[in-house]
Amino acid sequence: MDHQRVIRDATVRLPMASSAQEACRWMVTTLSRHTPATISVLLQVHDRLRCVAATGAWQVFATVPPGTGIVSRVYATGTPAVVPDVAADPDYLPVRPDVTAELCVPVPDPSGRAIGVLDLQWSEPVDLEPWRETAQRLAALLGARIVALGGTPAESRSEKLLRHAAALSSAPTEWDLMGAASCAAREVSTLSTAVLLIAGPEGALLGPSPLAPNELETRIRAELTRAGPAALGRIVDRAHRYGAGYTLGEAGQPPTEDYRPLTRAGVRTLVAVPVGPADAGGVLLVADERLLRPDPTTVSLMELLAGQAWTSLDRLRTLARLREQASSDPLTGLGHTGPFGQRIAAATPGRTALLAIDVDGFKTVNDTYGHQAGDQVLVGLARALEGALRHGDELYRIGGDEFVAVIEVSRPEEAVRIAERLTEAARRIGRTISVGVALPRPGESPDRTLRRADQALYAVKRQGRDGVHLSAA
């Protein structure tokens, strides 16, 4: 192999490249004329290595996250990797099944800082050492040409949107999601401000500003607040009725009346995109004080972003509903066995009282008047008992007509008094209950404490119901 010829060919071709991408493609093409290796050039774009040019493989990795593969290792350390047996290197990323050896070198800028990597992989015997020296010289030539052409290629707007879509999908809360959506809208559109307004559970439009708002965003929010819900509703309705709209960047064109609050805030460029369904969604307003001309592609990207934001928001709300259903009784809205078990597991011996509660004669109600009437009794009783408890006390429904209150007290007599308040509350709505009281003993399991409360409850039943009994300490 005439390695000097390889270097001469690259030296001749690279100066003719008019972009960083073209320089990388020409480097790969030049190398492919001299070796059957699988060749790729990956450059750092935002937070990962992106494949800019490649040949010799059925499929390549479009991007490689930090810390992944030999290529990331070389980029991070700035040290070439000569791997005669890829099977022995745990960082190897399989590109084709017959590869046996890999050579990866950093692509440096003139100061020596790595801006990417040049990677070669062989599936036949090869002397790697001469290729290491050649690859390093070629990588230095490529790095110098890339810098001369303005540096590594900027992240495209579609790539930015893809990156932000992943952040939206993984947002843990609505607050995080709306902040991520606003940040994405600003970065992808290149406009200065984004305000996302979404209808909340009660119908009010929610639009928190998780990040420190800029001056224009502050003015927009102030003007929308001053204009009132009706004016804001007209902006949302316009977006959902007619679809996304945008300004043309032409001076002297008056806005429609719906947008007056925004122009009073200083908005001169605006993209307005509907978010979600008309009855439950909202609007994404992307704006700037400068007189600019958004292109249709920008609007399309904002529509894609709005769709992804709504999908992610709907997922978060669905998960919240499922969690609530899983942790609460659908009839009474009280917590049930799952959260109750967690609560009593944290009981403090001698201070946390468990009040086991049973509705007297409940079976007769069901048998005589039907289960619908029984459900009404349970709901009414749940509200009455909640009203008789103190702030911080907790009430759970753990079975058909079985409730448990968990309260913090300073002495057993206090727990008894609260239990008596519950019996009085039940009487006021025409029902009676039996209550058994137990306080955890040191070293006692929560289940054992609950069994003692149940035993105290049945003691009340044996004595005629409608009363309170305290389990022995």
Legacy VTK file of the C-alpha trace (Angstrom):
# vtk DataFile Version 3.0
C-alpha trace
ASCII
DATASET POLYDATA
POINTS 473 float
0.000 0.000 0.000
1.377 3.383 -1.076
0.343 5.484 1.921
1.995 8.586 0.501
-0.297 8.363 -2.514
-3.342 8.228 -0.225
-2.199 11.415 1.483
-1.453 13.126 -1.837
-4.903 12.277 -3.202
-6.590 13.721 -0.100
-4.359 16.793 -0.166
-5.414 17.506 -3.743
-9.152 16.932 -3.224
-9.812 18.598 0.155
-9.125 22.224 -0.901
-11.914 21.913 -3.505
-14.562 21.108 -0.884
-17.007 23.970 -0.350
-18.547 22.747 2.914
-17.626 20.651 5.928
-20.003 17.920 4.779
-18.422 17.860 1.331
-14.915 17.706 2.812
-15.934 14.676 4.879
-17.528 12.962 1.873
-14.447 13.527 -0.258
-12.202 12.156 2.482
-14.279 8.968 2.699
-14.386 8.628 -1.102
-10.605 9.101 -1.391
-9.883 6.507 1.272
-12.313 4.007 -0.258
-10.232 3.988 -3.451
-7.243 2.654 -1.521
-8.719 0.269 1.046
-11.732 -2.079 1.325
-12.313 -0.845 4.873
-15.641 0.439 6.150
-14.992 4.175 6.540
-16.890 6.876 8.411
-16.360 10.422 9.624
-18.303 11.500 12.722
-18.334 15.107 13.900
-19.514 16.548 17.190
-22.962 18.129 16.731
-24.594 19.449 19.899
-24.263 16.641 22.483
-23.288 13.658 20.352
-21.221 12.415 17.436
-23.126 12.533 14.137
-22.120 10.508 11.087
-21.461 13.053 8.321
-20.029 10.707 5.683
-19.573 6.934 5.404
-19.090 4.058 2.986
-18.661 0.302 3.047
-21.537 -0.684 5.356
-25.149 -1.701 4.799
-26.148 0.542 7.693
-24.298 3.085 9.850
-25.146 4.673 13.202
-26.555 8.126 12.436
-25.568 9.423 15.873
-23.556 8.018 18.741
-24.334 9.243 22.280
-21.496 10.268 24.609
-19.699 7.336 26.186
-20.811 4.865 23.515
-18.442 2.931 21.287
-14.780 3.181 20.411
-15.549 6.379 18.480
-16.808 8.163 21.608
-13.814 6.940 23.578
-11.398 8.316 20.996
-13.252 11.618 20.794
-13.304 12.020 24.577
-9.647 11.137 25.123
-8.178 12.548 21.905
-6.118 9.336 21.680
-6.178 7.007 18.629
-7.494 3.468 19.122
-5.793 0.605 17.294
-7.945 -2.512 17.784
-6.585 -5.641 16.031
-9.422 -7.789 17.471
-12.753 -6.007 17.886
-14.184 -8.990 19.743
-11.783 -8.211 22.589
-12.883 -4.562 22.926
-16.089 -4.132 24.961
-16.731 -0.706 23.377
-16.953 -2.010 19.821
-20.168 -1.076 17.996
-20.999 -3.694 15.330
-21.487 -2.098 11.925
-21.128 -5.231 9.798
-20.836 -8.876 10.909
-17.452 -9.691 9.370
-15.364 -6.865 10.880
-12.228 -8.043 12.688
-10.113 -4.883 13.200
-10.804 -1.188 13.795
-8.721 1.970 13.664
-10.161 5.211 14.997
-8.337 8.556 15.221
-9.494 11.987 16.404
-10.152 14.720 13.836
-8.417 17.754 15.395
-8.782 21.469 14.747
-5.532 23.454 14.272
-5.241 23.874 18.071
-5.334 20.108 18.566
-8.866 19.943 20.037
-10.898 17.023 18.733
-13.931 18.023 16.660
-14.775 14.510 15.512
-13.273 11.147 14.552
-12.165 9.245 11.452
-13.006 5.550 11.776
-11.893 2.592 9.625
-12.936 -1.045 10.067
-11.539 -4.062 8.196
-12.858 -7.569 7.639
-9.587 -8.943 6.277
-5.990 -9.018 7.564
-4.387 -5.572 7.647
-1.248 -3.967 9.020
-2.755 -1.339 11.301
0.348 0.622 12.254
1.037 2.192 8.836
-2.660 2.985 8.581
-2.610 4.619 11.998
-0.009 7.163 10.883
-1.805 7.734 7.574
-5.209 8.134 9.248
-3.820 10.669 11.724
-2.298 12.772 8.947
-5.540 12.625 6.947
-7.600 13.516 10.019
-5.384 16.570 10.634
-5.876 17.692 7.017
-9.618 17.168 7.298
-9.855 19.061 10.600
-7.966 22.039 9.202
-10.226 22.158 6.138
-13.399 21.913 8.228
-12.281 24.835 10.390
-11.343 26.847 7.283
-14.879 26.266 5.998
-16.446 27.619 9.181
-16.288 24.637 11.532
-18.424 21.585 12.094
-21.908 21.712 10.565
-24.562 23.308 12.730
-27.414 21.225 14.018
-30.265 21.442 11.515
-33.686 22.580 12.642
-35.132 19.116 12.101
-32.333 17.652 14.217
-33.075 20.213 16.927
-36.762 19.285 16.813
-35.897 15.601 17.105
-33.694 16.297 20.128
-36.376 18.385 21.800
-39.057 15.788 21.027
-37.085 13.299 23.103
-36.967 15.833 25.968
-40.731 16.345 25.738
-41.374 12.605 25.831
-39.308 12.200 28.992
-40.588 15.297 30.861
-41.659 14.119 34.352
-44.234 16.873 35.065
-46.493 19.282 33.187
-44.304 22.132 34.413
-41.178 20.518 32.936
-43.023 19.687 29.733
-44.240 23.227 29.118
-40.800 24.617 29.843
-39.229 22.143 27.413
-41.813 22.986 24.733
-41.216 26.738 25.080
-37.454 26.245 24.912
-37.823 24.034 21.826
-40.073 26.557 20.075
-37.550 29.354 20.596
-34.568 27.318 19.477
-36.165 25.710 16.423
-37.955 28.858 15.206
-35.054 31.212 16.094
-37.652 33.704 17.377
-37.018 35.200 20.798
-40.144 34.244 22.729
-42.575 31.336 23.057
-45.686 31.202 25.235
-47.567 27.909 25.534
-51.112 28.227 26.860
-53.002 25.011 27.627
-56.436 24.473 29.165
-56.149 23.023 32.661
-58.474 20.506 34.340
-60.937 23.256 35.323
-60.868 24.891 31.901
-58.527 27.768 32.813
-55.612 28.326 30.460
-52.335 27.394 32.084
-49.067 28.759 30.845
-46.308 28.690 33.446
-42.983 30.214 32.566
-40.519 27.760 34.146
-37.483 29.650 32.883
-36.763 33.281 33.612
-39.008 35.016 31.061
-37.540 37.654 28.783
-39.023 41.133 28.646
-41.293 40.409 25.673
-42.745 37.285 27.292
-43.420 39.240 30.478
-45.254 41.923 28.502
-47.247 39.344 26.535
-48.427 37.635 29.717
-49.299 40.981 31.294
-51.324 42.108 28.261
-53.175 38.783 28.010
-54.026 38.989 31.712
-55.206 42.574 31.321
-57.298 41.709 28.260
-59.107 38.963 30.187
-60.264 35.407 29.470
-62.570 36.386 26.602
-59.765 38.017 24.602
-57.469 35.091 25.253
-60.250 32.716 24.253
-60.583 34.499 20.902
-56.883 33.951 20.164
-57.193 30.261 21.001
-60.446 29.910 19.063
-58.937 31.586 16.002
-56.016 29.128 15.975
-58.291 26.104 16.310
-60.923 27.384 13.889
-58.591 28.347 11.036
-55.313 26.545 11.812
-51.778 27.860 12.231
-51.059 31.422 11.109
-47.983 33.611 10.775
-46.967 37.155 9.937
-45.314 38.040 6.632
-42.745 40.504 7.947
-44.283 43.362 6.006
-44.414 46.776 7.653
-47.609 48.758 7.892
-49.997 45.778 7.896
-52.587 46.055 10.708
-53.336 42.939 12.767
-56.823 41.540 13.262
-58.583 42.673 16.409
-57.954 39.301 18.085
-54.218 39.988 18.191
-54.356 43.515 19.621
-53.153 42.392 23.098
-50.050 40.896 21.472
-49.207 43.947 19.394
-49.662 46.147 22.472
-47.040 43.956 24.125
-44.637 44.763 21.288
-45.040 41.653 19.105
-44.146 42.336 15.478
-43.533 38.760 14.339
-45.917 35.971 15.325
-46.517 32.295 14.658
-49.736 31.039 16.299
-50.294 27.271 16.323
-53.235 25.314 17.773
-52.340 22.739 20.413
-54.488 19.681 21.108
-58.261 19.494 20.540
-60.358 22.660 20.414
-62.302 21.846 23.598
-59.331 20.979 25.805
-56.180 22.256 24.142
-54.674 25.687 23.739
-52.292 27.654 21.578
-48.547 28.043 21.078
-47.526 31.651 20.454
-43.998 32.105 19.083
-43.089 35.754 18.782
-40.409 38.385 18.348
-40.108 42.147 18.694
-38.189 42.289 15.425
-40.019 42.508 12.118
-39.118 39.123 10.608
-40.578 36.847 7.960
-41.106 33.258 9.221
-41.079 30.779 6.358
-43.655 27.981 5.901
-41.097 25.397 7.045
-40.827 27.172 10.408
-44.592 27.025 10.798
-44.630 23.317 9.900
-41.959 22.612 12.502
-43.968 24.526 15.112
-47.027 22.439 14.229
-45.003 19.247 14.684
-43.709 20.568 17.992
-47.218 21.470 19.162
-48.422 17.976 18.278
-45.584 16.349 20.190
-46.152 18.639 23.183
-49.843 17.760 23.304
-49.155 14.022 22.974
-46.677 14.207 25.843
-49.032 16.331 27.964
-51.933 13.933 27.345
-49.671 11.039 28.381
-48.737 12.791 31.638
-52.382 13.520 32.442
-53.415 9.952 31.630
-50.701 8.587 33.897
-51.806 10.971 36.659
-55.397 9.751 36.328
-54.280 6.134 36.423
-52.157 6.778 39.509
-55.083 8.495 41.194
-57.424 5.640 40.302
-54.887 3.134 41.571
-54.495 4.926 44.890
-58.071 6.001 45.605
-61.456 4.386 46.012
-63.547 5.248 42.917
-66.781 5.474 44.944
-65.783 7.685 47.855
-62.545 9.214 46.585
-60.775 8.065 49.754
-57.411 6.367 49.674
-57.608 2.590 49.715
-55.424 -0.415 50.506
-52.273 0.569 48.595
-51.641 3.999 50.142
-53.070 2.790 53.462
-50.430 0.067 53.641
-47.703 2.615 52.954
-49.089 4.953 55.621
-49.309 2.438 58.445
-45.861 1.119 57.576
-44.604 4.532 58.743
-46.617 4.467 61.986
-44.864 5.754 65.117
-45.203 3.461 68.182
-47.309 5.083 70.863
-48.337 8.053 68.715
-50.022 6.797 65.540
-53.512 5.520 66.254
-55.459 3.266 63.918
-59.237 3.589 64.081
-60.962 0.582 62.495
-64.505 1.622 61.487
-67.435 -0.549 60.437
-70.910 0.644 59.360
-73.581 -0.880 61.553
-76.367 -2.682 59.677
-74.956 -1.955 56.256
-75.891 -5.387 54.861
-79.532 -4.642 55.658
-79.374 -1.456 53.576
-78.028 -3.355 50.578
-80.486 -6.212 50.942
-83.506 -3.931 51.438
-82.848 -0.974 49.174
-80.207 -2.251 46.755
-76.554 -1.531 46.146
-77.158 1.924 44.707
-78.680 3.029 47.997
-75.780 1.352 49.817
-73.313 3.319 47.724
-75.072 6.558 48.632
-74.801 5.661 52.335
-71.066 5.014 51.986
-70.407 8.298 50.146
-72.422 10.301 52.681
-70.703 8.599 55.579
-67.242 9.164 54.057
-67.951 12.913 53.819
-69.298 13.029 57.390
-66.286 11.206 58.823
-63.842 13.377 56.883
-65.560 16.439 58.311
-65.159 15.150 61.874
-61.427 14.482 61.549
-58.740 17.046 62.218
-56.481 18.591 59.613
-53.765 16.045 58.836
-55.815 13.007 59.878
-56.305 10.475 57.092
-59.318 8.325 56.225
-59.164 5.205 54.038
-61.757 2.800 52.680
-60.242 -0.680 52.778
-63.295 -2.839 52.101
-67.031 -2.763 51.384
-68.209 -0.925 54.521
-64.846 -0.905 56.274
-62.916 2.308 56.874
-59.723 3.060 58.775
-58.624 6.450 60.107
-54.938 7.034 60.776
-54.305 9.844 63.262
-51.397 11.201 65.259
-52.065 11.621 69.006
-50.095 12.351 72.154
-51.907 9.749 74.303
-54.500 6.968 73.809
-57.332 8.983 75.389
-57.019 11.550 72.570
-57.558 8.813 69.986
-60.693 7.673 71.819
-62.100 11.199 71.825
-61.605 11.509 68.089
-63.255 8.106 67.576
-66.252 9.328 69.580
-66.438 12.403 67.322
-66.703 10.038 64.382
-69.597 8.130 65.964
-71.376 11.432 66.615
-70.844 12.514 62.994
-72.382 9.251 61.805
-75.413 9.686 64.043
-76.008 13.181 62.644
-76.640 11.682 59.192
-78.825 8.883 60.564
-76.244 6.080 60.690
-74.219 4.395 63.410
-70.697 2.998 63.328
-68.516 0.814 65.522
-64.915 1.921 66.054
-61.931 -0.036 67.348
-58.812 1.889 68.391
-55.215 0.614 68.578
-51.812 2.261 68.915
-48.703 0.473 67.572
-46.503 -1.190 70.167
-42.695 -1.013 69.874
-41.522 -3.665 67.402
-45.084 -4.501 66.352
-45.840 -4.923 62.654
-48.479 -2.632 61.102
-50.618 -5.658 60.227
-50.616 -6.775 63.855
-51.688 -3.282 65.003
-54.546 -3.319 62.512
-55.641 -6.762 63.728
-55.814 -5.413 67.294
-57.906 -2.476 66.073
-60.226 -4.961 64.340
-60.492 -7.025 67.524
-61.435 -3.868 69.441
-64.026 -3.131 66.747
-65.657 -6.547 67.163
-65.712 -6.015 70.900
-67.952 -2.995 70.189
-70.134 -5.159 67.951
-70.561 -7.731 70.709
-71.558 -5.006 73.156
-74.360 -3.712 70.915
-72.596 -1.579 68.266
-72.535 2.228 67.953
-69.544 2.770 70.186
-65.781 2.892 70.667
-63.366 0.407 72.210
-59.633 0.906 72.880
-57.320 -2.083 72.468
-55.096 -2.792 75.460
-51.672 -1.155 75.221
LINES 1 474
473 0 1 2 3 4 5 6 7 8 9 10 11 12 13 14 15 16 17 18 19 20 21 22 23 24 25 26 27 28 29 30 31 32 33 34 35 36 37 38 39 40 41 42 43 44 45 46 47 48 49 50 51 52 53 54 55 56 57 58 59 60 61 62 63 64 65 66 67 68 69 70 71 72 73 74 75 76 77 78 79 80 81 82 83 84 85 86 87 88 89 90 91 92 93 94 95 96 97 98 99 100 101 102 103 104 105 106 107 108 109 110 111 112 113 114 115 116 117 118 119 120 121 122 123 124 125 126 127 128 129 130 131 132 133 134 135 136 137 138 139 140 141 142 143 144 145 146 147 148 149 150 151 152 153 154 155 156 157 158 159 160 161 162 163 164 165 166 167 168 169 170 171 172 173 174 175 176 177 178 179 180 181 182 183 184 185 186 187 188 189 190 191 192 193 194 195 196 197 198 199 200 201 202 203 204 205 206 207 208 209 210 211 212 213 214 215 216 217 218 219 220 221 222 223 224 225 226 227 228 229 230 231 232 233 234 235 236 237 238 239 240 241 242 243 244 245 246 247 248 249 250 251 252 253 254 255 256 257 258 259 260 261 262 263 264 265 266 267 268 269 270 271 272 273 274 275 276 277 278 279 280 281 282 283 284 285 286 287 288 289 290 291 292 293 294 295 296 297 298 299 300 301 302 303 304 305 306 307 308 309 310 311 312 313 314 315 316 317 318 319 320 321 322 323 324 325 326 327 328 329 330 331 332 333 334 335 336 337 338 339 340 341 342 343 344 345 346 347 348 349 350 351 352 353 354 355 356 357 358 359 360 361 362 363 364 365 366 367 368 369 370 371 372 373 374 375 376 377 378 379 380 381 382 383 384 385 386 387 388 389 390 391 392 393 394 395 396 397 398 399 400 401 402 403 404 405 406 407 408 409 410 411 412 413 414 415 416 417 418 419 420 421 422 423 424 425 426 427 428 429 430 431 432 433 434 435 436 437 438 439 440 441 442 443 444 445 446 447 448 449 450 451 452 453 454 455 456 457 458 459 460 461 462 463 464 465 466 467 468 469 470 471 472
